[in-house]
Amino acid sequence: MGIGTDKFEGKTKEEFFLEVQSRYPKLIDTPFEHRHVEGFSHIRHFPRITEGVLSRGYSDEECGKILGGNFYSLLQKVWKKPVF
């Protein structure tokens, strides 16, 4: 299990619009203000995910895996070191 936020952090409304035109055409008709999960519209809200996971009874170790450890473990297994 892992989390992918698909955030467009730091982009202006115009940059966001250009980015999603080809990737998410249905999103274009959605008002900019409604393109995020309520309470999670900025990367500074990421700790709320940690709080939510822990409040649902996951251990610190499980929480660490969910918040990046599982992706890190997978990448260590599939990425190969470059040979020079």
C-alpha positions, 0 to 999 in steps of 0.5 A: 500500500502507498499514497500517490497524491497527484499534486500539481504543487506550486503551479498557477491556475494557468499552468495547471490548466495547461498541464491537465488539458491532455492528461485529465480532459474531464477535469477541465470543466471542474472549477479550480477550487474543487480539484482537490480533496476537501482539507487537502489542497496544499502540500502543507496538508500532507501531515493530515494523511499521517494523522489519519492513518495513525488515528485508524490504528496503524502502527508507526511502522505501518504508517511509515510503509504507507507514507513512502516505505513501500515505494522505497522498498519496491524501487530498491528491488527494481532499479538497477545501479548504473554501470559505468 
